[in-house]
């Protein structure tokens, strides 16, 4: 009765912006969640790459409890100690010199777009404002980040979109070079396209993009909202490719489960953001910053979580590749890096996701809807993967 009432109230009171599965999740620990009926699920969605340390990680929970007793919120008109500590932690572990905090990945990308335009305006003039992004990208749902997104299915009905954006094929340096003009101020990329289908670049693509940006005096923005915070086996995905961006956006895994976003930049870029150029009332809130500090410290402690991520990545990819060989008529491809992994199917993936859920395993979707997305917590273990594979194999066998 309780579950049905919650779902009925959701239909009555919530705007229908999500196609929700018919379960109500109430509790989570580690890689498992439980619904209101007490049913247990193995979670390979992880809040869509948010719960990098699993659900309710003790260090994050304790940090939230302590900070909630001390100070929940004050304005950014004053210095906020956890915010400063978090910024220092991010700077010390990345390419960046400065950090701006906000509340989500979309807001972080919005800040990245604004700072890139402000930088170009001050250095090259008002006519230099265009940003090149890629088809199949996803950067958020504000009007600017929606325009930057290279998927028309998200943009339909919101036209006219913001001027000043171009899209080119991902992983095609020639198309990118051809799109650059005197109006171009920045290139905006996900190192690995996540929402678009877990599309990996060639080994030299990001190097070539960095070289092109240097040659043309363009800023390179890397959207690491989903790839950041250890998801790919390194703290940030750009580390795999031997380059650094000028600007980077973070969110999802940054807060260990609480909503926080960040835009990081080099000193030369950050200098154009001065008082009153950009702001966020809740950005860098004491509570979320305390949680994020705990999450990053746990993530980096002795390198254990990242090592675990890389070991489990190899194991999961091996098991999924075995399934591809066994079900070659249903499985097109298996790909990924770290624990951002896809299995591309011949047909629509919802029946497979639903069947797995009914068997107690949660998996996600990406791309055109035929791509199963696996983004479990980085603390996932072999026994968890084995159980998920057993369920998925049964589903592949029985679902047409």
N, C-alpha and C positions, 0 to 999 in steps of 0.2 A: 504493500500500500504506500509506504513512504517513498519508494523509488518512483512509482507511477505518479504520485502527487507532485514530486519535484519536477518531473518531466512535463507534466501538465502546466505547472506554474511557469516553467521556462518558456513554453509555447505561448502562454498568455502575457507574460511580462517582458520578455527579452525580444529585442529586434532579431529577426531570423538571419543573422549574418554568417551563421555556421550551419553546416549539415552535421549534426551531432549524432554519434552512435548511441544506441539506447541503453547506456549504463551511466551510473552516477558514482564517480570515484570519491572516496571519503578519506582514505588513509594511504600513506606511502612510507616505505622504509627500504633503503638501498635500491635494488633493481625491481622491487615488487610494489604493487598497489592493490588495494582492496576496494570493492564497491559497497554500496549501502546494504546489499544482501549478504555481505561477508565473503563473496567470491574473490579468490586471489588471481592476480594477473602478473605475468612476467612482462615488464615494460621495456620494449625495444623502440619506443617513441621518445621517451625521456623528455616530455614537454616540448617536443620538436627541438632537440639538441640543447635544451636549457639545463637539464639536471645532470651536469657532467660528473658530479660526485654522488649521484644517486639521490633518492628522496630523503629529505630531513637529515642531512649529514650532521653528525653531532657537533662539529666545530662551528658550522654555520648556525645551527639552532641556538647554541649557547651564546654566540656573538649577538644574535638578534635579541635574545632574552636580556642580556646585560645592557645593550644599547637602548632597548625599549624602556628599561627602568631609569636610564640616565637622561636621555634626550631624544625625542622622536623627530622633531623638525624645528629648524630655524631658517631664516632667510639667508640667501647668499649675499646679503648686504654685510654679513659678518663672516669671519673666518670659521671654518668647520673642521675640527681636528681629523675625524675619520676620512673626510674628503681629501684633505691634504696628504694623509698617509696613503690612501688608495692611489692618488695621482703619482706619488713618488714610486710606489710599487710597480705601477704600469710603466712609467718612464724607465726605471732601472732594468726592466725586463723586455724592452722593445727598442725600436729605432727612434722613438719619439722624444721630444723635449717638453711638450706641454699637453695637457688634457682638458677637454671640456666635457662635463657630465650632463646627461639628460635621462630620459626614462625608458627608452626603447630603441630598437634598431632603426626604425623609420626616422626617429628624431635624430639619431646619430648620423644617418645618411643625409638628412635635411641640413644638419650643421655642416657636414662635409661639402655639400653643394654650395651653401652660402659662403663658406670661407674660401672655397676655390674661386667663386665669382668675385668676391671682395678683393682677393689677392690679384686676380687678373685686372680688375678695374683700376687698382692703384698702380700696378706696374706696367700695364699695356694699354689701358684705356677702356672706355665704356663699350666699345664694339667687340671686345674680346670676352665672350661670355658662354660660348657653346661647350657642352660636355658630351663626349662620346662614350656610350655604353654599348652593351651587346645584346643581341637577340637571345631569348630564353633566360635572361637575367631576372633577378627579383631584388628590389631595393627598398620596398615599403609601400605604404598606402596613403601617405600624404600626397597632395597634388603634385609636388615636385618629385618625390621618390617614385610615385606611380608613373610619372612621365619618363623617368630614368629607366624604369623597368621595361625590359624588352619582350613583354608578353601581352598581346592585345586583349586576351581574355580578362585580364585584371583592369584594363582601361576602358572597356566598353561601357558607354553610358555616362562617362565623366568628361567627355569632350566639351569644349576645347581644352586640350592639355597645355601645359606650360611651354612656351617657345624656348628654344635654345638647347635641344637635345637631338642627337643623332644615334642611330643604332647600326652596328655592324655585326657580322658573324663572329662568334666566339672562336678563339684559337686560330684566327686568320690575320696574320700581321700585315699582309698586303692590303686587305680590305680596310684595316685600321689606318694604315698610312695614307691610303687614297681618300679617306674621309676627313683628314686633317686639313683645316683651312686657317686663314688669318683670324677667323673668329674663335677658333678652338682654344679653350683655356685648360681643359683637363680631360683625362681618360679615367673612367670609373668602371672597375671590374670586381667581380668575385673571383678570388684565386681558383676556386672550384665552384662551379654553378651548382647550388644546392637545390633550391626549390625548382629550378629548371630541369632537374633530372640527374643530379650528381655527375656533371660533365667535367672531366679532368682536362687540364691543358697539356699540350706536349711539353717536354722537359725544357725546351728553350723559348717557349712562347712568352712567358712573363719577363724573361731577360730581354727579349726583343722589344717588348712593350716599354720596359724601363729605358732602353737605349733610345727608342723613338721619342719618348717624352723628354729625355735630356737633350736630344738633338733639336727638337722643336720648342724647347722651353715650356713644356706642358707639365702640369701637376698630375701625379699618379695617385688616384684614390683607390684603395683596396677596401672593399666591403667584406669584413671578416666577422659579420654578425653571427653567421652560422659556423664558419670554419675556425674561428678563434677560440681561445681558452682551452687548448689541448685537443680539440675535436679531431684533428688530423694526425695526432701523434707528436706534434710539436706545439708549443704554446700558441704560435701564430702560423698560419699556413704559408705565409711568404718566406718563412725560414727554409722551407723545402727547396726553394727555387733560387736561393742565393741573391736575392734583391731586397731592397727596402722601398716602401712607398713614401710619398710626401705626407699623405693623410690616410688614416685608417679608422674605420668604424667598428665598434664592438657592441654587443648586447648579449642576448640569450644566456650563455654559460657564465657570463661575467659575475652575476650575483648569486650563483648557487641556488637559484630558484626564485629570487625576488626581482622585481622589475627595475633594471638600471641599464642605461646606455652610455657610451662614451665615444667621443671623437678625439683622436690623437693626431698630432701634427709636429713637424719640425719647427724650430724656432723661427725660421724665415717666413713660414706660412702663418704660424700662430700670431705673429706680430700684428697682423691686420685686424685681429679681433681685440677691440678695446672696449671700455665701458660703454654700454648702450648699443653695441653692434649686434649682440646676440645674448640670449638669456634663457633660463628655465627655472620656474618657481621651485619645482621639486627636484631639479637636477642636482645630484650630489648630496641628497638628503642624508643626515647622519645614520639613520637606520639601515638604508640599503648599502651605504658605503661600508659600514661595519660588517655586514653580511658578505660583501664582495671581498673585503680584506681576508676574512676567514676562508672564503672559497679559494682565492688565489694561493694563500699560504698552504692550504691543504693540497692543492693541485701540484705545487712545486716542491713539496716536502720530500727531499732525498730523491726526487725524480721518479718515485714509485708509481704514481698514477699514470704518468706518461709512458713509462715502461710497460705497465699493464695494458694501456691502450694499444700500443704497438704489437704486443704479443697477441692480444685478443683480436686485433685487426687481421693479422695473418691467419689465425685459426678460423675466424668467421669467413674470410674470403675463401679459404680452402674448402670449408664445408659447403658454402654456397656454390662454388665451382663444381663440386661433386654433384649437387642437385641439378645444375645446368646440364651436365653430361647425361644425367639420368632422365631428365625431362626436356630434351632439346626441342621437342615440338611445342613446348609451352614457355620455355625460358630463352630469351634472346641474348642476354648479356648479364654479366656480373662485373661491377666496377666500384672503385672507391679508394679512399685513403684514410688511414686511421679508423675511427668508428663513424665515418660518414660514408655509408655503403648503400649501393643500389642493386636491385635485381630487376632487370627489364623483362616484362612479360609480353607475350603475343597478343594479349587481350586486356580489357579493362581490369584493374586490380581490386576494385571494391569488393567483389565476391570473395577474393582470397583474404583480404584484410578482415572482413566480417567473419569468415569461417575460422580464422586464427583467433579472433577475439572470443568467439564462442567456445574455443578450446583453451582459453586462458592465456593467450599471448597477444600483446598489442604491438602492431607494426604500423608504419605510416605509408603515405603515398607521396609521389613527387612527379614533376614533369606533366605529361599529357594525361596522367591518371593510370597509365599502365606500368608504372615503375614503383616497386616496393622500396621504401626507404627505411634503413635501419640506423637509428641514432641512439643506441642504448647508453646508459651511464658508462663512463670510462672505467668504472670499477667492476664491470661485468666479468664473469668467470666462465671457464670452459663448460662447466655443468649447466650454466644458464644457456649458453649457446647451443649445447647439445639438445637441451629440452626444446628450445625454439626451433631447431632444425627438424627434430622429430615431428613436431606439430606441423611445420611448413611442408614437410614431405608428405604427410598424410593429407594435407589440404590440396597439394599439387596432384596427388593421386586421385582424389575424389571430386574435386571441383572441375567441371568441364573446361 
